């Protein structure tokens, strides 16, 4: 199944060079969960601050249980400071 994986801000550097902008489309196995992809791309736990699947927030405690489906979009943002 295909899943779009998006990283934002400084996390974009963790994506492979063949990405298009800040997104890479991946072929993943059935049963792949959100945490599997976060780990696969070595996103530091403290940097996976805001995690969304199809625009819906996935809290840290649910990331290992939240299974991905074909055509899902997983997006990860680091903490952002501003004023």
C-alpha positions, 0 to 999 in steps of 0.5 A: 500500500502507498502512504505519503510521509511528510516532514516539516521544518528541520525534520525535512533533512531526514528524508531521502534525496529523491523526495519531492519537497518535504514528502516521500511516497512509500510502499509499506506493508499492511499493519504498518503503524505511525511509529514504524515510519517515525522510527524508520526515518530516525525522527528523534522522539522529542522532535515528533511533536505534532503528528497527524494522519490525514489531518487528525492528531495522533497523540504519542501514546497512540502512535504504536497502535494507529495503523496506516491505510492505503493512501494515508498521509502522515505528517510530522512537525517538530516543536516550533518556537515563536513570538 
